[in-house]
Amino acid sequence: MSKTKPLGVYGERKNTVRCIINAGIKRRALKNADLKSAINENTLGKRKRLPETFVLGELWRIDDILHFTDAEILQMFGRVPKEGG
């Protein structure tokens, strides 16, 4: 892995997607291998390294297991959740 951090908005979005997926895994007390019904463990590792390569169907299947919050879904797409609905 490179020693420099990715720059710009896309670098932040990549990191956000990675963090949200990791948070969902921790919240459910799972491991990467526990998502095997949604995505192959090796593929998940690659997608976490390069989040821009996720396919929408993969994210849907992962969401079926991790149950992302509405705020997390918005953050994955670079949107800020509004306060108060």
Biopython code that builds the backbone (N, CA, C, O; Angstrom):
import numpy as np
from Bio.PDB.StructureBuilder import StructureBuilder

atoms = [
    (1, "MET", "N", (0.840, -1.161, 0.000)),
    (1, "MET", "CA", (0.000, 0.000, 0.000)),
    (1, "MET", "C", (0.893, 1.235, 0.000)),
    (1, "MET", "O", (1.964, 1.239, 0.607)),
    (2, "SER", "N", (0.443, 2.278, -0.684)),
    (2, "SER", "CA", (1.266, 3.475, -0.761)),
    (2, "SER", "C", (1.297, 4.187, 0.588)),
    (2, "SER", "O", (0.388, 4.043, 1.405)),
    (3, "LYS", "N", (2.351, 4.952, 0.799)),
    (3, "LYS", "CA", (2.520, 5.646, 2.072)),
    (3, "LYS", "C", (1.837, 7.004, 2.079)),
    (3, "LYS", "O", (1.702, 7.623, 3.135)),
    (4, "THR", "N", (1.406, 7.475, 0.918)),
    (4, "THR", "CA", (0.709, 8.750, 0.866)),
    (4, "THR", "C", (-0.791, 8.507, 0.873)),
    (4, "THR", "O", (-1.278, 7.504, 0.352)),
    (5, "LYS", "N", (-1.510, 9.437, 1.470)),
    (5, "LYS", "CA", (-2.963, 9.317, 1.517)),
    (5, "LYS", "C", (-3.545, 9.812, 0.199)),
    (5, "LYS", "O", (-2.999, 10.732, -0.410)),
    (6, "PRO", "N", (-4.666, 9.202, -0.257)),
    (6, "PRO", "CA", (-5.304, 9.689, -1.473)),
    (6, "PRO", "C", (-5.795, 11.119, -1.266)),
    (6, "PRO", "O", (-6.246, 11.484, -0.181)),
    (7, "LEU", "N", (-5.701, 11.905, -2.307)),
    (7, "LEU", "CA", (-6.067, 13.303, -2.214)),
    (7, "LEU", "C", (-7.444, 13.550, -2.806)),
    (7, "LEU", "O", (-7.905, 12.807, -3.672)),
    (8, "GLY", "N", (-8.085, 14.589, -2.333)),
    (8, "GLY", "CA", (-9.318, 15.047, -2.937)),
    (8, "GLY", "C", (-10.564, 14.343, -2.444)),
    (8, "GLY", "O", (-10.532, 13.496, -1.551)),
    (9, "VAL", "N", (-11.670, 14.734, -3.070)),
    (9, "VAL", "CA", (-12.980, 14.250, -2.664)),
    (9, "VAL", "C", (-13.120, 12.747, -2.879)),
    (9, "VAL", "O", (-13.757, 12.068, -2.075)),
    (10, "TYR", "N", (-12.537, 12.221, -3.947)),
    (10, "TYR", "CA", (-12.671, 10.784, -4.197)),
    (10, "TYR", "C", (-11.874, 9.966, -3.193)),
    (10, "TYR", "O", (-12.290, 8.870, -2.819)),
    (11, "GLY", "N", (-10.749, 10.478, -2.758)),
    (11, "GLY", "CA", (-9.982, 9.808, -1.714)),
    (11, "GLY", "C", (-10.763, 9.744, -0.415)),
    (11, "GLY", "O", (-10.736, 8.734, 0.288)),
    (12, "GLU", "N", (-11.459, 10.826, -0.102)),
    (12, "GLU", "CA", (-12.290, 10.850, 1.106)),
    (12, "GLU", "C", (-13.454, 9.876, 0.984)),
    (12, "GLU", "O", (-13.781, 9.173, 1.939)),
    (13, "ARG", "N", (-14.080, 9.833, -0.190)),
    (13, "ARG", "CA", (-15.207, 8.917, -0.399)),
    (13, "ARG", "C", (-14.763, 7.465, -0.297)),
    (13, "ARG", "O", (-15.460, 6.637, 0.290)),
    (14, "LYS", "N", (-13.610, 7.160, -0.864)),
    (14, "LYS", "CA", (-13.089, 5.790, -0.774)),
    (14, "LYS", "C", (-12.897, 5.398, 0.681)),
    (14, "LYS", "O", (-13.291, 4.309, 1.097)),
    (15, "ASN", "N", (-12.294, 6.288, 1.449)),
    (15, "ASN", "CA", (-12.057, 6.019, 2.864)),
    (15, "ASN", "C", (-13.376, 5.888, 3.621)),
    (15, "ASN", "O", (-13.502, 5.045, 4.509)),
    (16, "THR", "N", (-14.356, 6.718, 3.272)),
    (16, "THR", "CA", (-15.662, 6.665, 3.925)),
    (16, "THR", "C", (-16.339, 5.326, 3.689)),
    (16, "THR", "O", (-16.859, 4.726, 4.629)),
    (17, "VAL", "N", (-16.342, 4.845, 2.444)),
    (17, "VAL", "CA", (-16.964, 3.548, 2.129)),
    (17, "VAL", "C", (-16.280, 2.442, 2.919)),
    (17, "VAL", "O", (-16.941, 1.585, 3.506)),
    (18, "ARG", "N", (-14.967, 2.466, 2.929)),
    (18, "ARG", "CA", (-14.185, 1.467, 3.667)),
    (18, "ARG", "C", (-14.556, 1.484, 5.156)),
    (18, "ARG", "O", (-14.779, 0.433, 5.758)),
    (19, "CYS", "N", (-14.619, 2.677, 5.738)),
    (19, "CYS", "CA", (-14.929, 2.817, 7.164)),
    (19, "CYS", "C", (-16.350, 2.370, 7.481)),
    (19, "CYS", "O", (-16.579, 1.734, 8.510)),
    (20, "ILE", "N", (-17.307, 2.691, 6.616)),
    (20, "ILE", "CA", (-18.701, 2.318, 6.859)),
    (20, "ILE", "C", (-18.871, 0.810, 6.812)),
    (20, "ILE", "O", (-19.579, 0.241, 7.643)),
    (21, "ILE", "N", (-18.233, 0.159, 5.855)),
    (21, "ILE", "CA", (-18.327, -1.304, 5.777)),
    (21, "ILE", "C", (-17.671, -1.933, 7.003)),
    (21, "ILE", "O", (-18.226, -2.855, 7.600)),
    (22, "ASN", "N", (-16.502, -1.441, 7.378)),
    (22, "ASN", "CA", (-15.835, -1.973, 8.579)),
    (22, "ASN", "C", (-16.670, -1.736, 9.836)),
    (22, "ASN", "O", (-16.734, -2.601, 10.710)),
    (23, "ALA", "N", (-17.308, -0.570, 9.930)),
    (23, "ALA", "CA", (-18.152, -0.275, 11.093)),
    (23, "ALA", "C", (-19.355, -1.214, 11.139)),
    (23, "ALA", "O", (-19.739, -1.677, 12.213)),
    (24, "GLY", "N", (-19.949, -1.495, 9.982)),
    (24, "GLY", "CA", (-21.079, -2.419, 9.930)),
    (24, "GLY", "C", (-20.685, -3.821, 10.346)),
    (24, "GLY", "O", (-21.438, -4.508, 11.036)),
    (25, "ILE", "N", (-19.506, -4.243, 9.924)),
    (25, "ILE", "CA", (-19.005, -5.570, 10.302)),
    (25, "ILE", "C", (-18.788, -5.634, 11.814)),
    (25, "ILE", "O", (-19.156, -6.618, 12.456)),
    (26, "LYS", "N", (-18.191, -4.585, 12.381)),
    (26, "LYS", "CA", (-17.954, -4.556, 13.833)),
    (26, "LYS", "C", (-19.264, -4.472, 14.606)),
    (26, "LYS", "O", (-19.423, -5.124, 15.638)),
    (27, "ARG", "N", (-20.208, -3.663, 14.105)),
    (27, "ARG", "CA", (-21.493, -3.484, 14.780)),
    (27, "ARG", "C", (-22.247, -4.810, 14.906)),
    (27, "ARG", "O", (-22.914, -5.058, 15.911)),
    (28, "ARG", "N", (-22.139, -5.649, 13.892)),
    (28, "ARG", "CA", (-22.812, -6.952, 13.890)),
    (28, "ARG", "C", (-21.929, -8.055, 14.472)),
    (28, "ARG", "O", (-22.332, -9.218, 14.520)),
    (29, "ALA", "N", (-20.720, -7.687, 14.916)),
    (29, "ALA", "CA", (-19.753, -8.649, 15.475)),
    (29, "ALA", "C", (-19.479, -9.779, 14.485)),
    (29, "ALA", "O", (-19.508, -10.958, 14.840)),
    (30, "LEU", "N", (-19.213, -9.393, 13.237)),
    (30, "LEU", "CA", (-18.927, -10.355, 12.172)),
    (30, "LEU", "C", (-17.475, -10.240, 11.739)),
    (30, "LEU", "O", (-16.735, -9.376, 12.210)),
    (31, "LYS", "N", (-17.087, -11.117, 10.844)),
    (31, "LYS", "CA", (-15.786, -11.066, 10.182)),
    (31, "LYS", "C", (-16.046, -10.998, 8.684)),
    (31, "LYS", "O", (-17.164, -11.243, 8.230)),
    (32, "ASN", "N", (-15.014, -10.667, 7.918)),
    (32, "ASN", "CA", (-15.172, -10.619, 6.465)),
    (32, "ASN", "C", (-15.736, -11.928, 5.929)),
    (32, "ASN", "O", (-16.559, -11.918, 5.013)),
    (33, "ALA", "N", (-15.304, -13.050, 6.487)),
    (33, "ALA", "CA", (-15.752, -14.364, 6.019)),
    (33, "ALA", "C", (-17.252, -14.564, 6.231)),
    (33, "ALA", "O", (-17.874, -15.356, 5.523)),
    (34, "ASP", "N", (-17.838, -13.857, 7.194)),
    (34, "ASP", "CA", (-19.268, -13.991, 7.466)),
    (34, "ASP", "C", (-20.137, -13.357, 6.375)),
    (34, "ASP", "O", (-21.349, -13.572, 6.344)),
    (35, "LEU", "N", (-19.527, -12.589, 5.496)),
    (35, "LEU", "CA", (-20.266, -11.968, 4.394)),
    (35, "LEU", "C", (-20.220, -12.819, 3.131)),
    (35, "LEU", "O", (-20.603, -12.353, 2.058)),
    (36, "LYS", "N", (-19.755, -14.060, 3.246)),
    (36, "LYS", "CA", (-19.541, -14.884, 2.055)),
    (36, "LYS", "C", (-20.815, -15.161, 1.270)),
    (36, "LYS", "O", (-20.741, -15.470, 0.080)),
    (37, "SER", "N", (-21.987, -15.061, 1.904)),
    (37, "SER", "CA", (-23.222, -15.249, 1.146)),
    (37, "SER", "C", (-23.501, -14.047, 0.241)),
    (37, "SER", "O", (-24.278, -14.150, -0.708)),
    (38, "ALA", "N", (-22.872, -12.916, 0.531)),
    (38, "ALA", "CA", (-23.057, -11.709, -0.266)),
    (38, "ALA", "C", (-21.923, -11.494, -1.262)),
    (38, "ALA", "O", (-22.153, -11.051, -2.388)),
    (39, "ILE", "N", (-20.699, -11.809, -0.843)),
    (39, "ILE", "CA", (-19.530, -11.516, -1.671)),
    (39, "ILE", "C", (-18.374, -12.408, -1.221)),
    (39, "ILE", "O", (-18.210, -12.670, -0.029)),
    (40, "ASN", "N", (-17.585, -12.865, -2.172)),
    (40, "ASN", "CA", (-16.424, -13.697, -1.864)),
    (40, "ASN", "C", (-15.460, -12.916, -0.972)),
    (40, "ASN", "O", (-15.285, -11.709, -1.144)),
    (41, "GLU", "N", (-14.843, -13.602, -0.031)),
    (41, "GLU", "CA", (-13.955, -12.935, 0.928)),
    (41, "GLU", "C", (-12.785, -12.234, 0.229)),
    (41, "GLU", "O", (-12.421, -11.120, 0.606)),
    (42, "ASN", "N", (-12.197, -12.870, -0.777)),
    (42, "ASN", "CA", (-11.088, -12.241, -1.509)),
    (42, "ASN", "C", (-11.568, -11.022, -2.288)),
    (42, "ASN", "O", (-10.873, -10.008, -2.360)),
    (43, "THR", "N", (-12.756, -11.129, -2.869)),
    (43, "THR", "CA", (-13.325, -9.998, -3.603)),
    (43, "THR", "C", (-13.604, -8.845, -2.651)),
    (43, "THR", "O", (-13.358, -7.688, -2.991)),
    (44, "LEU", "N", (-14.112, -9.149, -1.467)),
    (44, "LEU", "CA", (-14.374, -8.101, -0.478)),
    (44, "LEU", "C", (-13.085, -7.373, -0.111)),
    (44, "LEU", "O", (-13.072, -6.147, 0.003)),
    (45, "GLY", "N", (-12.007, -8.122, 0.072)),
    (45, "GLY", "CA", (-10.721, -7.498, 0.372)),
    (45, "GLY", "C", (-10.280, -6.559, -0.732)),
    (45, "GLY", "O", (-9.783, -5.465, -0.464)),
    (46, "LYS", "N", (-10.463, -6.988, -1.983)),
    (46, "LYS", "CA", (-10.093, -6.141, -3.124)),
    (46, "LYS", "C", (-10.978, -4.901, -3.175)),
    (46, "LYS", "O", (-10.490, -3.797, -3.419)),
    (47, "ARG", "N", (-12.273, -5.079, -2.947)),
    (47, "ARG", "CA", (-13.204, -3.953, -2.997)),
    (47, "ARG", "C", (-12.926, -2.952, -1.869)),
    (47, "ARG", "O", (-13.107, -1.748, -2.051)),
    (48, "LYS", "N", (-12.493, -3.441, -0.724)),
    (48, "LYS", "CA", (-12.166, -2.527, 0.370)),
    (48, "LYS", "C", (-10.901, -1.738, 0.048)),
    (48, "LYS", "O", (-10.759, -0.588, 0.465)),
    (49, "ARG", "N", (-9.980, -2.356, -0.695)),
    (49, "ARG", "CA", (-8.777, -1.626, -1.122)),
    (49, "ARG", "C", (-9.117, -0.613, -2.207)),
    (49, "ARG", "O", (-8.552, 0.480, -2.246)),
    (50, "LEU", "N", (-10.054, -0.986, -3.095)),
    (50, "LEU", "CA", (-10.452, -0.133, -4.215)),
    (50, "LEU", "C", (-11.977, 0.007, -4.215)),
    (50, "LEU", "O", (-12.644, -0.607, -5.049)),
    (51, "PRO", "N", (-12.543, 0.798, -3.301)),
    (51, "PRO", "CA", (-13.999, 0.868, -3.153)),
    (51, "PRO", "C", (-14.742, 1.307, -4.410)),
    (51, "PRO", "O", (-15.923, 0.997, -4.567)),
    (52, "GLU", "N", (-14.076, 2.015, -5.295)),
    (52, "GLU", "CA", (-14.743, 2.466, -6.521)),
    (52, "GLU", "C", (-15.082, 1.308, -7.455)),
    (52, "GLU", "O", (-15.816, 1.495, -8.425)),
    (53, "THR", "N", (-14.556, 0.114, -7.176)),
    (53, "THR", "CA", (-14.846, -1.045, -8.026)),
    (53, "THR", "C", (-16.054, -1.847, -7.543)),
    (53, "THR", "O", (-16.412, -2.848, -8.164)),
    (54, "PHE", "N", (-16.693, -1.424, -6.437)),
    (54, "PHE", "CA", (-17.901, -2.113, -5.975)),
    (54, "PHE", "C", (-18.968, -2.066, -7.057)),
    (54, "PHE", "O", (-19.123, -1.059, -7.747)),
    (55, "VAL", "N", (-19.695, -3.152, -7.198)),
    (55, "VAL", "CA", (-20.851, -3.225, -8.079)),
    (55, "VAL", "C", (-22.075, -3.000, -7.193)),
    (55, "VAL", "O", (-22.109, -3.459, -6.051)),
    (56, "LEU", "N", (-23.066, -2.303, -7.707)),
    (56, "LEU", "CA", (-24.234, -1.966, -6.905)),
    (56, "LEU", "C", (-24.881, -3.201, -6.289)),
    (56, "LEU", "O", (-25.306, -3.162, -5.134)),
    (57, "GLY", "N", (-24.959, -4.280, -7.033)),
    (57, "GLY", "CA", (-25.532, -5.523, -6.509)),
    (57, "GLY", "C", (-24.768, -6.049, -5.307)),
    (57, "GLY", "O", (-25.363, -6.597, -4.379)),
    (58, "GLU", "N", (-23.447, -5.882, -5.320)),
    (58, "GLU", "CA", (-22.636, -6.309, -4.171)),
    (58, "GLU", "C", (-22.975, -5.483, -2.939)),
    (58, "GLU", "O", (-23.106, -6.021, -1.839)),
    (59, "LEU", "N", (-23.117, -4.172, -3.125)),
    (59, "LEU", "CA", (-23.471, -3.310, -1.996)),
    (59, "LEU", "C", (-24.861, -3.647, -1.464)),
    (59, "LEU", "O", (-25.083, -3.620, -0.253)),
    (60, "TRP", "N", (-25.801, -3.966, -2.360)),
    (60, "TRP", "CA", (-27.145, -4.349, -1.922)),
    (60, "TRP", "C", (-27.097, -5.621, -1.080)),
    (60, "TRP", "O", (-27.742, -5.707, -0.036)),
    (61, "ARG", "N", (-26.328, -6.604, -1.541)),
    (61, "ARG", "CA", (-26.238, -7.872, -0.802)),
    (61, "ARG", "C", (-25.539, -7.675, 0.547)),
    (61, "ARG", "O", (-25.923, -8.286, 1.544)),
    (62, "ILE", "N", (-24.520, -6.824, 0.572)),
    (62, "ILE", "CA", (-23.840, -6.527, 1.839)),
    (62, "ILE", "C", (-24.804, -5.801, 2.778)),
    (62, "ILE", "O", (-24.827, -6.072, 3.978)),
    (63, "ASP", "N", (-25.597, -4.882, 2.231)),
    (63, "ASP", "CA", (-26.576, -4.156, 3.043)),
    (63, "ASP", "C", (-27.627, -5.099, 3.628)),
    (63, "ASP", "O", (-28.099, -4.871, 4.742)),
    (64, "ASP", "N", (-28.001, -6.146, 2.902)),
    (64, "ASP", "CA", (-28.962, -7.123, 3.431)),
    (64, "ASP", "C", (-28.446, -7.773, 4.713)),
    (64, "ASP", "O", (-29.235, -8.200, 5.556)),
    (65, "ILE", "N", (-27.132, -7.849, 4.860)),
    (65, "ILE", "CA", (-26.534, -8.471, 6.048)),
    (65, "ILE", "C", (-26.198, -7.425, 7.112)),
    (65, "ILE", "O", (-26.474, -7.629, 8.295)),
    (66, "LEU", "N", (-25.603, -6.308, 6.693)),
    (66, "LEU", "CA", (-25.117, -5.315, 7.656)),
    (66, "LEU", "C", (-26.157, -4.266, 8.039)),
    (66, "LEU", "O", (-26.030, -3.632, 9.087)),
    (67, "HIS", "N", (-27.178, -4.073, 7.214)),
    (67, "HIS", "CA", (-28.248, -3.099, 7.481)),
    (67, "HIS", "C", (-27.682, -1.706, 7.755)),
    (67, "HIS", "O", (-27.764, -1.200, 8.875)),
    (68, "PHE", "N", (-27.105, -1.093, 6.717)),
    (68, "PHE", "CA", (-26.574, 0.259, 6.840)),
    (68, "PHE", "C", (-27.685, 1.222, 7.244)),
    (68, "PHE", "O", (-28.845, 1.038, 6.876)),
    (69, "THR", "N", (-27.321, 2.242, 7.998)),
    (69, "THR", "CA", (-28.283, 3.295, 8.340)),
    (69, "THR", "C", (-28.454, 4.201, 7.125)),
    (69, "THR", "O", (-27.639, 4.180, 6.203)),
    (70, "ASP", "N", (-29.528, 4.999, 7.134)),
    (70, "ASP", "CA", (-29.744, 5.942, 6.039)),
    (70, "ASP", "C", (-28.578, 6.923, 5.938)),
    (70, "ASP", "O", (-28.145, 7.270, 4.839)),
    (71, "ALA", "N", (-28.078, 7.365, 7.080)),
    (71, "ALA", "CA", (-26.952, 8.305, 7.096)),
    (71, "ALA", "C", (-25.711, 7.676, 6.467)),
    (71, "ALA", "O", (-24.987, 8.344, 5.728)),
    (72, "GLU", "N", (-25.460, 6.400, 6.751)),
    (72, "GLU", "CA", (-24.293, 5.720, 6.177)),
    (72, "GLU", "C", (-24.420, 5.592, 4.664)),
    (72, "GLU", "O", (-23.441, 5.764, 3.938)),
    (73, "ILE", "N", (-25.619, 5.292, 4.193)),
    (73, "ILE", "CA", (-25.835, 5.173, 2.747)),
    (73, "ILE", "C", (-25.573, 6.511, 2.070)),
    (73, "ILE", "O", (-24.917, 6.563, 1.030)),
    (74, "LEU", "N", (-26.080, 7.587, 2.650)),
    (74, "LEU", "CA", (-25.829, 8.912, 2.087)),
    (74, "LEU", "C", (-24.340, 9.233, 2.077)),
    (74, "LEU", "O", (-23.827, 9.767, 1.094)),
    (75, "GLN", "N", (-23.650, 8.916, 3.154)),
    (75, "GLN", "CA", (-22.216, 9.202, 3.246)),
    (75, "GLN", "C", (-21.426, 8.440, 2.194)),
    (75, "GLN", "O", (-20.449, 8.963, 1.657)),
    (76, "MET", "N", (-21.835, 7.205, 1.889)),
    (76, "MET", "CA", (-21.122, 6.422, 0.872)),
    (76, "MET", "C", (-21.153, 7.111, -0.483)),
    (76, "MET", "O", (-20.245, 6.943, -1.297)),
    (77, "PHE", "N", (-22.212, 7.892, -0.718)),
    (77, "PHE", "CA", (-22.336, 8.581, -1.993)),
    (77, "PHE", "C", (-21.963, 10.052, -1.897)),
    (77, "PHE", "O", (-22.291, 10.844, -2.781)),
    (78, "GLY", "N", (-21.273, 10.414, -0.816)),
    (78, "GLY", "CA", (-20.739, 11.763, -0.685)),
    (78, "GLY", "C", (-21.753, 12.807, -0.279)),
    (78, "GLY", "O", (-21.526, 13.999, -0.482)),
    (79, "ARG", "N", (-22.875, 12.383, 0.295)),
    (79, "ARG", "CA", (-23.900, 13.324, 0.732)),
    (79, "ARG", "C", (-23.872, 13.451, 2.248)),
    (79, "ARG", "O", (-23.511, 12.510, 2.956)),
    (80, "VAL", "N", (-24.253, 14.616, 2.733)),
    (80, "VAL", "CA", (-24.306, 14.855, 4.171)),
    (80, "VAL", "C", (-25.760, 14.736, 4.605)),
    (80, "VAL", "O", (-26.626, 15.408, 4.045)),
    (81, "PRO", "N", (-26.043, 13.887, 5.601)),
    (81, "PRO", "CA", (-27.427, 13.764, 6.071)),
    (81, "PRO", "C", (-27.929, 15.083, 6.648)),
    (81, "PRO", "O", (-27.192, 15.794, 7.331)),
    (82, "LYS", "N", (-29.196, 15.404, 6.366)),
    (82, "LYS", "CA", (-29.797, 16.629, 6.902)),
    (82, "LYS", "C", (-30.225, 16.400, 8.336)),
    (82, "LYS", "O", (-30.646, 15.304, 8.707)),
    (83, "GLU", "N", (-30.114, 17.437, 9.130)),
    (83, "GLU", "CA", (-30.539, 17.372, 10.532)),
    (83, "GLU", "C", (-32.058, 17.501, 10.592)),
    (83, "GLU", "O", (-32.643, 18.334, 9.898)),
    (84, "GLY", "N", (-32.684, 16.690, 11.407)),
    (84, "GLY", "CA", (-34.123, 16.789, 11.629)),
    (84, "GLY", "C", (-34.978, 16.220, 10.514)),
    (84, "GLY", "O", (-36.169, 16.523, 10.447)),
    (85, "GLY", "N", (-34.405, 15.398, 9.631)),
    (85, "GLY", "CA", (-35.203, 14.718, 8.618)),
    (85, "GLY", "C", (-35.158, 15.399, 7.339)),
    (85, "GLY", "O", (-35.782, 14.950, 6.378)),
]
sb = StructureBuilder()
sb.init_structure("model")
sb.init_model(0)
sb.init_chain("A")
sb.init_seg("    ")
for serial, (resi, resn, name, xyz) in enumerate(atoms, 1):
    if name == "N":
        sb.init_residue(resn, " ", resi, " ")
    sb.init_atom(name, np.array(xyz, "f"), 0.0, 1.0, " ", f" {name:<3s}", serial, name[0])
structure = sb.get_structure()
